[in-house]
Amino acid sequence: MIFSLILCLIFAVLSSFHMYWFLGGTWGLDKAIPTQSATAPSIEIPRLATLLVALVLMAFGGLYLAKAGFIVLPLPHTLLLYAYWFIPSIFILRAIGEFNYVGFFKTIRDTAFAQADSKLFSPLCLSIGVMGLLVQLMGV
């Protein structure tokens, strides 16, 4: 149950950051978007996409709140089962990366994003993935 609650909290914080950016906040945004080089401008992320990510992260948090037994979701058991495997899988894949801009095996390492990714984002994604797997496999 403790890992489910930790995951819920992590997803709530991540969702809050995305909601902040959706509402026009800029703090941390320069390190949150991959760039090709240290001097290249970051790509413009559509605000709707930022809102969508915030809502998905909030939903992930809700799923783990349900897993901990604090809420009941009116969803089919099979859907929940797949979700509890899907969520850690995508975060472990994110931690591994796509070998260019994100993940432990990225090749571009001299940008503000790459440094934040190496120090924070990829380890956080791996931690989320491992905790999610532990919740699913061991019920902790």
N, CA, C and O atoms as a GROMACS GRO file, in nm:
protein
  560
    1MET      N    1   0.082  -0.120   0.000
    1MET     CA    2   0.000   0.000   0.000
    1MET      C    3   0.086   0.126   0.000
    1MET      O    4   0.048   0.227  -0.059
    2ILE      N    5   0.202   0.121   0.065
    2ILE     CA    6   0.285   0.241   0.076
    2ILE      C    7   0.335   0.285  -0.061
    2ILE      O    8   0.337   0.404  -0.091
    3PHE      N    9   0.376   0.189  -0.146
    3PHE     CA   10   0.423   0.226  -0.279
    3PHE      C   11   0.309   0.284  -0.363
    3PHE      O   12   0.331   0.375  -0.443
    4SER      N   13   0.189   0.232  -0.346
    4SER     CA   14   0.074   0.288  -0.418
    4SER      C   15   0.051   0.433  -0.378
    4SER      O   16   0.022   0.517  -0.463
    5LEU      N   17   0.063   0.462  -0.250
    5LEU     CA   18   0.044   0.600  -0.204
    5LEU      C   19   0.157   0.691  -0.250
    5LEU      O   20   0.134   0.806  -0.286
    6ILE      N   21   0.280   0.639  -0.250
    6ILE     CA   22   0.393   0.717  -0.300
    6ILE      C   23   0.373   0.748  -0.448
    6ILE      O   24   0.395   0.861  -0.492
    7LEU      N   25   0.330   0.648  -0.524
    7LEU     CA   26   0.305   0.669  -0.667
    7LEU      C   27   0.194   0.771  -0.688
    7LEU      O   28   0.203   0.857  -0.776
    8CYS      N   29   0.090   0.763  -0.608
    8CYS     CA   30  -0.019   0.860  -0.617
    8CYS      C   31   0.034   1.001  -0.594
    8CYS      O   32  -0.001   1.094  -0.667
    9LEU      N   33   0.117   1.018  -0.493
    9LEU     CA   34   0.174   1.149  -0.463
    9LEU      C   35   0.264   1.199  -0.576
    9LEU      O   36   0.257   1.315  -0.614
   10ILE      N   37   0.349   1.111  -0.627
   10ILE     CA   38   0.437   1.148  -0.739
   10ILE      C   39   0.354   1.193  -0.859
   10ILE      O   40   0.383   1.296  -0.919
   11PHE      N   41   0.251   1.117  -0.893
   11PHE     CA   42   0.169   1.153  -1.007
   11PHE      C   43   0.094   1.284  -0.983
   11PHE      O   44   0.072   1.361  -1.077
   12ALA      N   45   0.053   1.310  -0.859
   12ALA     CA   46  -0.014   1.436  -0.828
   12ALA      C   47   0.081   1.554  -0.847
   12ALA      O   48   0.042   1.657  -0.901
   13VAL      N   49   0.205   1.538  -0.803
   13VAL     CA   50   0.304   1.645  -0.820
   13VAL      C   51   0.334   1.666  -0.968
   13VAL      O   52   0.337   1.780  -1.015
   14LEU      N   53   0.357   1.559  -1.041
   14LEU     CA   54   0.385   1.571  -1.184
   14LEU      C   55   0.267   1.634  -1.259
   14LEU      O   56   0.286   1.718  -1.347
   15SER      N   57   0.147   1.594  -1.223
   15SER     CA   58   0.028   1.652  -1.285
   15SER      C   59   0.020   1.801  -1.254
   15SER      O   60  -0.018   1.881  -1.340
   16SER      N   61   0.054   1.838  -1.132
   16SER     CA   62   0.050   1.979  -1.093
   16SER      C   63   0.148   2.063  -1.174
   16SER      O   64   0.115   2.174  -1.215
   17PHE      N   65   0.268   2.010  -1.197
   17PHE     CA   66   0.364   2.082  -1.282
   17PHE      C   67   0.307   2.105  -1.421
   17PHE      O   68   0.315   2.216  -1.474
   18HIS      N   69   0.249   2.002  -1.479
   18HIS     CA   70   0.193   2.016  -1.614
   18HIS      C   71   0.074   2.112  -1.616
   18HIS      O   72   0.057   2.188  -1.711
   19MET      N   73  -0.006   2.110  -1.513
   19MET     CA   74  -0.118   2.204  -1.504
   19MET      C   75  -0.066   2.347  -1.492
   19MET      O   76  -0.120   2.439  -1.553
   20TYR      N   77   0.039   2.366  -1.414
   20TYR     CA   78   0.103   2.497  -1.398
   20TYR      C   79   0.150   2.548  -1.535
   20TYR      O   80   0.127   2.664  -1.569
   21TRP      N   81   0.216   2.462  -1.612
   21TRP     CA   82   0.263   2.502  -1.745
   21TRP      C   83   0.145   2.529  -1.838
   21TRP      O   84   0.150   2.622  -1.919
   22PHE      N   85   0.041   2.450  -1.828
   22PHE     CA   86  -0.078   2.472  -1.910
   22PHE      C   87  -0.137   2.609  -1.882
   22PHE      O   88  -0.184   2.677  -1.973
   23LEU      N   89  -0.135   2.650  -1.756
   23LEU     CA   90  -0.193   2.778  -1.717
   23LEU      C   91  -0.099   2.896  -1.744
   23LEU      O   92  -0.132   3.010  -1.710
   24GLY      N   93   0.016   2.870  -1.804
   24GLY     CA   94   0.106   2.978  -1.844
   24GLY      C   95   0.232   2.992  -1.763
   24GLY      O   96   0.314   3.080  -1.793
   25GLY      N   97   0.252   2.909  -1.662
   25GLY     CA   98   0.375   2.915  -1.583
   25GLY      C   99   0.495   2.875  -1.666
   25GLY      O  100   0.484   2.798  -1.762
   26THR      N  101   0.610   2.929  -1.629
   26THR     CA  102   0.731   2.900  -1.707
   26THR      C  103   0.844   2.842  -1.623
   26THR      O  104   0.944   2.797  -1.679
   27TRP      N  105   0.830   2.840  -1.490
   27TRP     CA  106   0.938   2.789  -1.406
   27TRP      C  107   0.966   2.642  -1.440
   27TRP      O  108   0.875   2.559  -1.443
   28GLY      N  109   1.092   2.612  -1.466
   28GLY     CA  110   1.133   2.476  -1.495
   28GLY      C  111   1.109   2.430  -1.638
   28GLY      O  112   1.153   2.322  -1.677
   29LEU      N  113   1.039   2.510  -1.714
   29LEU     CA  114   1.002   2.469  -1.850
   29LEU      C  115   1.124   2.456  -1.940
   29LEU      O  116   1.126   2.372  -2.030
   30ASP      N  117   1.227   2.539  -1.917
   30ASP     CA  118   1.347   2.534  -2.000
   30ASP      C  119   1.421   2.402  -1.985
   30ASP      O  120   1.498   2.364  -2.074
   31LYS      N  121   1.400   2.331  -1.874
   31LYS     CA  122   1.466   2.202  -1.853
   31LYS      C  123   1.372   2.084  -1.877
   31LYS      O  124   1.412   1.969  -1.864
   32ALA      N  125   1.249   2.113  -1.913
   32ALA     CA  126   1.149   2.006  -1.927
   32ALA      C  127   1.127   1.962  -2.072
   32ALA      O  128   1.059   1.863  -2.096
   33ILE      N  129   1.184   2.035  -2.166
   33ILE     CA  130   1.162   2.003  -2.308
   33ILE      C  131   1.296   1.975  -2.374
   33ILE      O  132   1.387   2.058  -2.367
   34PRO      N  133   1.311   1.859  -2.440
   34PRO     CA  134   1.438   1.826  -2.505
   34PRO      C  135   1.472   1.923  -2.618
   34PRO      O  136   1.383   1.972  -2.689
   35THR      N  137   1.602   1.950  -2.634
   35THR     CA  138   1.651   2.031  -2.746
   35THR      C  139   1.766   1.957  -2.812
   35THR      O  140   1.825   1.866  -2.754
   36GLN      N  141   1.796   1.997  -2.937
   36GLN     CA  142   1.902   1.930  -3.011
   36GLN      C  143   2.041   1.971  -2.966
   36GLN      O  144   2.135   1.892  -2.973
   37SER      N  145   2.054   2.095  -2.919
   37SER     CA  146   2.184   2.142  -2.871
   37SER      C  147   2.161   2.243  -2.760
   37SER      O  148   2.048   2.286  -2.734
   38ALA      N  149   2.270   2.280  -2.694
   38ALA     CA  150   2.258   2.373  -2.582
   38ALA      C  151   2.209   2.510  -2.626
   38ALA      O  152   2.153   2.585  -2.546
   39THR      N  153   2.230   2.545  -2.753
   39THR     CA  154   2.189   2.677  -2.801
   39THR      C  155   2.060   2.674  -2.883
   39THR      O  156   2.005   2.780  -2.916
   40ALA      N  157   2.012   2.557  -2.915
   40ALA     CA  158   1.889   2.546  -2.996
   40ALA      C  159   1.767   2.582  -2.911
   40ALA      O  160   1.761   2.549  -2.793
   41PRO      N  161   1.671   2.651  -2.972
   41PRO     CA  162   1.548   2.681  -2.899
   41PRO      C  163   1.467   2.554  -2.879
   41PRO      O  164   1.471   2.463  -2.962
   42SER      N  165   1.393   2.549  -2.769
   42SER     CA  166   1.310   2.431  -2.746
   42SER      C  167   1.188   2.437  -2.837
   42SER      O  168   1.146   2.544  -2.881
   43ILE      N  169   1.133   2.320  -2.863
   43ILE     CA  170   1.014   2.316  -2.947
   43ILE      C  171   0.895   2.370  -2.868
   43ILE      O  172   0.895   2.369  -2.745
   44GLU      N  173   0.798   2.416  -2.938
   44GLU     CA  174   0.677   2.469  -2.876
   44GLU      C  175   0.578   2.354  -2.857
   44GLU      O  176   0.532   2.295  -2.954
   45ILE      N  177   0.547   2.324  -2.732
   45ILE     CA  178   0.452   2.218  -2.701
   45ILE      C  179   0.312   2.278  -2.697
   45ILE      O  180   0.290   2.377  -2.627
   46PRO      N  181   0.217   2.222  -2.770
   46PRO     CA  182   0.080   2.275  -2.765
   46PRO      C  183   0.024   2.270  -2.623
   46PRO      O  184   0.043   2.171  -2.552
   47ARG      N  185  -0.044   2.375  -2.583
   47ARG     CA  186  -0.100   2.381  -2.449
   47ARG      C  187  -0.198   2.267  -2.423
   47ARG      O  188  -0.204   2.214  -2.313
   48LEU      N  189  -0.274   2.230  -2.526
   48LEU     CA  190  -0.369   2.120  -2.510
   48LEU      C  191  -0.296   1.989  -2.476
   48LEU      O  192  -0.346   1.910  -2.396
   49ALA      N  193  -0.180   1.968  -2.536
   49ALA     CA  194  -0.101   1.848  -2.505
   49ALA      C  195  -0.055   1.849  -2.359
   49ALA      O  196  -0.052   1.745  -2.293
   50THR      N  197  -0.019   1.967  -2.311
   50THR     CA  198   0.024   1.978  -2.171
   50THR      C  199  -0.092   1.948  -2.077
   50THR      O  200  -0.074   1.882  -1.975
   51LEU      N  201  -0.211   1.995  -2.112
   51LEU     CA  202  -0.330   1.964  -2.032
   51LEU      C  203  -0.359   1.815  -2.036
   51LEU      O  204  -0.392   1.756  -1.933
   52LEU      N  205  -0.348   1.755  -2.152
   52LEU     CA  206  -0.373   1.612  -2.165
   52LEU      C  207  -0.277   1.531  -2.077
   52LEU      O  208  -0.318   1.437  -2.010
   53VAL      N  209  -0.150   1.568  -2.078
   53VAL     CA  210  -0.052   1.498  -1.995
   53VAL      C  211  -0.087   1.515  -1.848
   53VAL      O  212  -0.078   1.420  -1.771
   54ALA      N  213  -0.126   1.636  -1.808
   54ALA     CA  214  -0.165   1.660  -1.668
   54ALA      C  215  -0.282   1.571  -1.628
   54ALA      O  216  -0.282   1.515  -1.519
   55LEU      N  217  -0.381   1.558  -1.714
   55LEU     CA  218  -0.498   1.476  -1.684
   55LEU      C  219  -0.464   1.328  -1.679
   55LEU      O  220  -0.515   1.254  -1.594
   56VAL      N  221  -0.378   1.283  -1.769
   56VAL     CA  222  -0.337   1.142  -1.769
   56VAL      C  223  -0.258   1.110  -1.642
   56VAL      O  224  -0.281   1.007  -1.579
   57LEU      N  225  -0.166   1.198  -1.604
   57LEU     CA  226  -0.090   1.177  -1.481
   57LEU      C  227  -0.181   1.175  -1.359
   57LEU      O  228  -0.161   1.096  -1.267
   58MET      N  229  -0.282   1.264  -1.359
   58MET     CA  230  -0.378   1.265  -1.249
   58MET      C  231  -0.457   1.134  -1.246
   58MET      O  232  -0.485   1.080  -1.138
   59ALA      N  233  -0.492   1.082  -1.362
   59ALA     CA  234  -0.564   0.955  -1.370
   59ALA      C  235  -0.477   0.840  -1.318
   59ALA      O  236  -0.525   0.752  -1.248
   60PHE      N  237  -0.347   0.843  -1.354
   60PHE     CA  238  -0.255   0.741  -1.303
   60PHE      C  239  -0.253   0.746  -1.150
   60PHE      O  240  -0.256   0.642  -1.084
   61GLY      N  241  -0.247   0.866  -1.094
   61GLY     CA  242  -0.249   0.880  -0.949
   61GLY      C  243  -0.376   0.822  -0.890
   61GLY      O  244  -0.374   0.756  -0.786
   62GLY      N  245  -0.488   0.848  -0.956
   62GLY     CA  246  -0.616   0.794  -0.911
   62GLY      C  247  -0.619   0.642  -0.914
   62GLY      O  248  -0.676   0.579  -0.825
   63LEU      N  249  -0.557   0.584  -1.014
   63LEU     CA  250  -0.551   0.438  -1.022
   63LEU      C  251  -0.475   0.380  -0.904
   63LEU      O  252  -0.515   0.278  -0.847
   64TYR      N  253  -0.365   0.445  -0.867
   64TYR     CA  254  -0.288   0.393  -0.753
   64TYR      C  255  -0.356   0.424  -0.620
   64TYR      O  256  -0.336   0.351  -0.523
   65LEU      N  257  -0.434   0.529  -0.615
   65LEU     CA  258  -0.515   0.555  -0.496
   65LEU      C  259  -0.619   0.444  -0.479
   65LEU      O  260  -0.648   0.401  -0.368
   66ALA      N  261  -0.676   0.400  -0.592
   66ALA     CA  262  -0.771   0.288  -0.589
   66ALA      C  263  -0.699   0.158  -0.551
   66ALA      O  264  -0.753   0.077  -0.477
   67LYS      N  265  -0.579   0.141  -0.603
   67LYS     CA  266  -0.501   0.020  -0.571
   67LYS      C  267  -0.474   0.012  -0.421
   67LYS      O  268  -0.470  -0.098  -0.364
   68ALA      N  269  -0.454   0.128  -0.357
   68ALA     CA  270  -0.431   0.132  -0.212
   68ALA      C  271  -0.559   0.114  -0.133
   68ALA      O  272  -0.555   0.098  -0.011
   69GLY      N  273  -0.675   0.115  -0.202
   69GLY     CA  274  -0.802   0.091  -0.136
   69GLY      C  275  -0.871   0.215  -0.082
   69GLY      O  276  -0.966   0.203  -0.005
   70PHE      N  277  -0.826   0.333  -0.121
   70PHE     CA  278  -0.885   0.456  -0.069
   70PHE      C  279  -1.006   0.503  -0.150
   70PHE      O  280  -1.092   0.574  -0.098
   71ILE      N  281  -1.013   0.462  -0.275
   71ILE     CA  282  -1.129   0.494  -0.358
   71ILE      C  283  -1.167   0.369  -0.437
   71ILE      O  284  -1.087   0.277  -0.452
   72VAL      N  285  -1.288   0.369  -0.487
   72VAL     CA  286  -1.334   0.259  -0.572
   72VAL      C  287  -1.362   0.318  -0.710
   72VAL      O  288  -1.435   0.416  -0.724
   73LEU      N  289  -1.304   0.257  -0.811
   73LEU     CA  290  -1.325   0.303  -0.948
   73LEU      C  291  -1.422   0.210  -1.017
   73LEU      O  292  -1.407   0.088  -1.011
   74PRO      N  293  -1.523   0.266  -1.084
   74PRO     CA  294  -1.620   0.182  -1.154
   74PRO      C  295  -1.567   0.137  -1.290
   74PRO      O  296  -1.626   0.165  -1.395
   75LEU      N  297  -1.455   0.066  -1.286
   75LEU     CA  298  -1.392   0.019  -1.409
   75LEU      C  299  -1.381  -0.133  -1.404
   75LEU      O  300  -1.370  -0.191  -1.296
   76PRO      N  301  -1.385  -0.198  -1.520
   76PRO     CA  302  -1.371  -0.344  -1.523
   76PRO      C  303  -1.236  -0.387  -1.466
   76PRO      O  304  -1.134  -0.322  -1.488
   77HIS      N  305  -1.238  -0.497  -1.394
   77HIS     CA  306  -1.117  -0.550  -1.332
   77HIS      C  307  -1.007  -0.573  -1.436
   77HIS      O  308  -0.890  -0.545  -1.409
   78THR      N  309  -1.043  -0.624  -1.552
   78THR     CA  310  -0.945  -0.651  -1.657
   78THR      C  311  -0.876  -0.522  -1.702
   78THR      O  312  -0.755  -0.522  -1.724
   79LEU      N  313  -0.952  -0.415  -1.716
   79LEU     CA  314  -0.893  -0.287  -1.755
   79LEU      C  315  -0.794  -0.238  -1.649
   79LEU      O  316  -0.686  -0.190  -1.683
   80LEU      N  317  -0.831  -0.250  -1.523
   80LEU     CA  318  -0.740  -0.211  -1.415
   80LEU      C  319  -0.614  -0.296  -1.415
   80LEU      O  320  -0.504  -0.245  -1.395
   81LEU      N  321  -0.630  -0.425  -1.437
   81LEU     CA  322  -0.515  -0.515  -1.441
   81LEU      C  323  -0.417  -0.472  -1.550
   81LEU      O  324  -0.297  -0.465  -1.526
   82TYR      N  325  -0.469  -0.445  -1.669
   82TYR     CA  326  -0.382  -0.399  -1.778
   82TYR      C  327  -0.318  -0.265  -1.745
   82TYR      O  328  -0.200  -0.244  -1.775
   83ALA      N  329  -0.393  -0.176  -1.684
   83ALA     CA  330  -0.340  -0.044  -1.648
   83ALA      C  331  -0.223  -0.056  -1.551
   83ALA      O  332  -0.123   0.015  -1.564
   84TYR      N  333  -0.236  -0.146  -1.454
   84TYR     CA  334  -0.130  -0.162  -1.354
   84TYR      C  335  -0.004  -0.227  -1.412
   84TYR      O  336   0.101  -0.222  -1.349
   85TRP      N  337  -0.013  -0.287  -1.528
   85TRP     CA  338   0.106  -0.335  -1.599
   85TRP      C  339   0.154  -0.230  -1.698
   85TRP      O  340   0.274  -0.213  -1.717
   86PHE      N  341   0.062  -0.160  -1.761
   86PHE     CA  342   0.095  -0.061  -1.863
   86PHE      C  343   0.172   0.057  -1.804
   86PHE      O  344   0.273   0.099  -1.861
   87ILE      N  345   0.128   0.109  -1.692
   87ILE     CA  346   0.189   0.229  -1.634
   87ILE      C  347   0.337   0.206  -1.601
   87ILE      O  348   0.421   0.285  -1.646
   88PRO      N  349   0.374   0.102  -1.526
   88PRO     CA  350   0.518   0.085  -1.501
   88PRO      C  351   0.596   0.058  -1.628
   88PRO      O  352   0.712   0.099  -1.640
   89SER      N  353   0.534  -0.009  -1.723
   89SER     CA  354   0.604  -0.039  -1.848
   89SER      C  355   0.642   0.087  -1.923
   89SER      O  356   0.755   0.098  -1.972
   90ILE      N  357   0.549   0.182  -1.933
   90ILE     CA  358   0.583   0.304  -2.008
   90ILE      C  359   0.689   0.386  -1.936
   90ILE      O  360   0.770   0.452  -2.002
   91PHE      N  361   0.690   0.384  -1.805
   91PHE     CA  362   0.791   0.461  -1.733
   91PHE      C  363   0.927   0.394  -1.738
   91PHE      O  364   1.029   0.463  -1.741
   92ILE      N  365   0.932   0.263  -1.739
   92ILE     CA  366   1.061   0.194  -1.755
   92ILE      C  367   1.114   0.218  -1.896
   92ILE      O  368   1.234   0.243  -1.914
   93LEU      N  369   1.027   0.211  -1.995
   93LEU     CA  370   1.070   0.241  -2.132
   93LEU      C  371   1.118   0.385  -2.144
   93LEU      O  372   1.215   0.413  -2.215
   94ARG      N  373   1.049   0.477  -2.077
   94ARG     CA  374   1.091   0.619  -2.078
   94ARG      C  375   1.230   0.633  -2.015
   94ARG      O  376   1.312   0.711  -2.063
   95ALA      N  377   1.255   0.559  -1.909
   95ALA     CA  378   1.386   0.566  -1.842
   95ALA      C  379   1.496   0.514  -1.934
   95ALA      O  380   1.605   0.571  -1.939
   96ILE      N  381   1.468   0.407  -2.005
   96ILE     CA  382   1.565   0.354  -2.101
   96ILE      C  383   1.588   0.456  -2.211
   96ILE      O  384   1.702   0.484  -2.248
   97GLY      N  385   1.480   0.512  -2.264
   97GLY     CA  386   1.489   0.620  -2.361
   97GLY      C  387   1.480   0.576  -2.505
   97GLY      O  388   1.462   0.458  -2.536
   98GLU      N  389   1.493   0.674  -2.592
   98GLU     CA  390   1.487   0.650  -2.735
   98GLU      C  391   1.624   0.668  -2.800
   98GLU      O  392   1.634   0.673  -2.923
   99PHE      N  393   1.729   0.677  -2.719
   99PHE     CA  394   1.869   0.677  -2.759
   99PHE      C  395   1.918   0.807  -2.822
   99PHE      O  396   2.034   0.814  -2.865
  100ASN      N  397   1.834   0.910  -2.830
  100ASN     CA  398   1.879   1.040  -2.879
  100ASN      C  399   1.869   1.148  -2.772
  100ASN      O  400   1.970   1.202  -2.728
  101TYR      N  401   1.746   1.178  -2.731
  101TYR     CA  402   1.723   1.292  -2.642
  101TYR      C  403   1.688   1.256  -2.499
  101TYR      O  404   1.719   1.333  -2.408
  102VAL      N  405   1.625   1.143  -2.476
  102VAL     CA  406   1.576   1.109  -2.341
  102VAL      C  407   1.624   0.972  -2.297
  102VAL      O  408   1.655   0.886  -2.380
  103GLY      N  409   1.630   0.954  -2.166
  103GLY     CA  410   1.662   0.824  -2.110
  103GLY      C  411   1.809   0.809  -2.073
  103GLY      O  412   1.892   0.894  -2.104
  104PHE      N  413   1.837   0.699  -2.007
  104PHE     CA  414   1.974   0.673  -1.962
  104PHE      C  415   2.071   0.653  -2.079
  104PHE      O  416   2.191   0.674  -2.063
  105PHE      N  417   2.020   0.613  -2.194
  105PHE     CA  418   2.108   0.581  -2.306
  105PHE      C  419   2.104   0.687  -2.416
  105PHE      O  420   2.133   0.657  -2.532
  106LYS      N  421   2.069   0.810  -2.381
  106LYS     CA  422   2.064   0.918  -2.481
  106LYS      C  423   2.204   0.953  -2.529
  106LYS      O  424   2.302   0.932  -2.457
  107THR      N  425   2.213   1.006  -2.650
  107THR     CA  426   2.342   1.048  -2.705
  107THR      C  427   2.364   1.198  -2.689
  107THR      O  428   2.479   1.242  -2.679
  108ILE      N  429   2.258   1.277  -2.688
  108ILE     CA  430   2.271   1.422  -2.669
  108ILE      C  431   2.269   1.448  -2.519
  108ILE      O  432   2.167   1.428  -2.453
  109ARG      N  433   2.383   1.494  -2.466
  109ARG     CA  434   2.398   1.506  -2.321
  109ARG      C  435   2.437   1.646  -2.274
  109ARG      O  436   2.455   1.668  -2.154
  110ASP      N  437   2.452   1.742  -2.366
  110ASP     CA  438   2.504   1.873  -2.327
  110ASP      C  439   2.398   1.983  -2.317
  110ASP      O  440   2.432   2.101  -2.312
  111THR      N  441   2.273   1.947  -2.313
  111THR     CA  442   2.167   2.047  -2.302
  111THR      C  443   2.114   2.053  -2.159
  111THR      O  444   2.138   1.962  -2.079
  112ALA      N  445   2.043   2.160  -2.128
  112ALA     CA  446   1.983   2.173  -1.995
  112ALA      C  447   1.886   2.058  -1.970
  112ALA      O  448   1.882   2.002  -1.860
  113PHE      N  449   1.808   2.023  -2.071
  113PHE     CA  450   1.716   1.910  -2.054
  113PHE      C  451   1.793   1.782  -2.029
  113PHE      O  452   1.758   1.706  -1.937
  114ALA      N  453   1.897   1.755  -2.107
  114ALA     CA  454   1.971   1.629  -2.094
  114ALA      C  455   2.030   1.615  -1.954
  114ALA      O  456   2.030   1.506  -1.897
  115GLN      N  457   2.081   1.724  -1.900
  115GLN     CA  458   2.138   1.718  -1.766
  115GLN      C  459   2.029   1.693  -1.662
  115GLN      O  460   2.048   1.614  -1.570
  116ALA      N  461   1.915   1.761  -1.675
  116ALA     CA  462   1.803   1.738  -1.583
  116ALA      C  463   1.749   1.596  -1.600
  116ALA      O  464   1.709   1.532  -1.503
  117ASP      N  465   1.749   1.548  -1.724
  117ASP     CA  466   1.701   1.412  -1.750
  117ASP      C  467   1.791   1.309  -1.682
  117ASP      O  468   1.741   1.213  -1.623
  118SER      N  469   1.921   1.329  -1.691
  118SER     CA  470   2.014   1.234  -1.630
  118SER      C  471   2.006   1.236  -1.478
  118SER      O  472   2.015   1.132  -1.414
  119LYS      N  473   1.989   1.354  -1.420
  119LYS     CA  474   1.988   1.367  -1.274
  119LYS      C  475   1.853   1.341  -1.211
  119LYS      O  476   1.846   1.291  -1.099
  120LEU      N  477   1.744   1.373  -1.282
  120LEU     CA  478   1.613   1.366  -1.218
  120LEU      C  479   1.511   1.284  -1.296
  120LEU      O  480   1.454   1.189  -1.242
  121PHE      N  481   1.486   1.321  -1.422
  121PHE     CA  482   1.372   1.262  -1.494
  121PHE      C  483   1.386   1.112  -1.516
  121PHE      O  484   1.293   1.036  -1.484
  122SER      N  485   1.499   1.067  -1.569
  122SER     CA  486   1.515   0.923  -1.595
  122SER      C  487   1.518   0.841  -1.466
  122SER      O  488   1.452   0.737  -1.460
  123PRO      N  489   1.593   0.885  -1.361
  123PRO     CA  490   1.585   0.809  -1.235
  123PRO      C  491   1.444   0.806  -1.177
  123PRO      O  492   1.401   0.705  -1.122
  124LEU      N  493   1.371   0.917  -1.189
  124LEU     CA  494   1.233   0.920  -1.139
  124LEU      C  495   1.147   0.822  -1.218
  124LEU      O  496   1.068   0.748  -1.159
  125CYS      N  497   1.161   0.821  -1.349
  125CYS     CA  498   1.082   0.728  -1.431
  125CYS      C  499   1.114   0.583  -1.397
  125CYS      O  500   1.024   0.500  -1.389
  126LEU      N  501   1.242   0.553  -1.376
  126LEU     CA  502   1.280   0.417  -1.338
  126LEU      C  503   1.221   0.382  -1.202
  126LEU      O  504   1.172   0.271  -1.182
  127SER      N  505   1.225   0.476  -1.109
  127SER     CA  506   1.168   0.452  -0.976
  127SER      C  507   1.018   0.428  -0.983
  127SER      O  508   0.966   0.338  -0.917
  128ILE      N  509   0.948   0.507  -1.064
  128ILE     CA  510   0.805   0.487  -1.083
  128ILE      C  511   0.778   0.349  -1.140
  128ILE      O  512   0.689   0.278  -1.094
  129GLY      N  513   0.856   0.312  -1.241
  129GLY     CA  514   0.838   0.181  -1.303
  129GLY      C  515   0.862   0.066  -1.207
  129GLY      O  516   0.784  -0.029  -1.202
  130VAL      N  517   0.969   0.075  -1.129
  130VAL     CA  518   1.001  -0.032  -1.035
  130VAL      C  519   0.895  -0.040  -0.925
  130VAL      O  520   0.850  -0.149  -0.890
  131MET      N  521   0.856   0.076  -0.871
  131MET     CA  522   0.751   0.074  -0.767
  131MET      C  523   0.621   0.018  -0.823
  131MET      O  524   0.553  -0.060  -0.756
  132GLY      N  525   0.586   0.057  -0.945
  132GLY     CA  526   0.465   0.004  -1.007
  132GLY      C  527   0.470  -0.146  -1.025
  132GLY      O  528   0.370  -0.215  -1.002
  133LEU      N  529   0.584  -0.197  -1.065
  133LEU     CA  530   0.600  -0.342  -1.079
  133LEU      C  531   0.591  -0.412  -0.944
  133LEU      O  532   0.530  -0.518  -0.932
  134LEU      N  533   0.652  -0.352  -0.841
  134LEU     CA  534   0.645  -0.411  -0.708
  134LEU      C  535   0.501  -0.414  -0.657
  134LEU      O  536   0.458  -0.511  -0.596
  135VAL      N  537   0.428  -0.306  -0.684
  135VAL     CA  538   0.286  -0.302  -0.644
  135VAL      C  539   0.211  -0.415  -0.711
  135VAL      O  540   0.131  -0.483  -0.647
  136GLN      N  541   0.237  -0.435  -0.838
  136GLN     CA  542   0.162  -0.536  -0.913
  136GLN      C  543   0.206  -0.678  -0.880
  136GLN      O  544   0.123  -0.768  -0.866
  137LEU      N  545   0.337  -0.698  -0.867
  137LEU     CA  546   0.388  -0.834  -0.846
  137LEU      C  547   0.376  -0.881  -0.701
  137LEU      O  548   0.349  -0.998  -0.675
  138MET      N  549   0.397  -0.789  -0.609
  138MET     CA  550   0.403  -0.829  -0.469
  138MET      C  551   0.290  -0.772  -0.385
  138MET      O  552   0.275  -0.808  -0.268
  139GLY      N  553   0.212  -0.684  -0.443
  139GLY     CA  554   0.102  -0.626  -0.369
  139GLY      C  555   0.148  -0.534  -0.257
  139GLY      O  556   0.079  -0.519  -0.156
  140VAL      N  557   0.266  -0.473  -0.274
  140VAL     CA  558   0.318  -0.383  -0.168
  140VAL      C  559   0.282  -0.239  -0.197
  140VAL      O  560   0.317  -0.150  -0.119
   0.00000   0.00000   0.00000
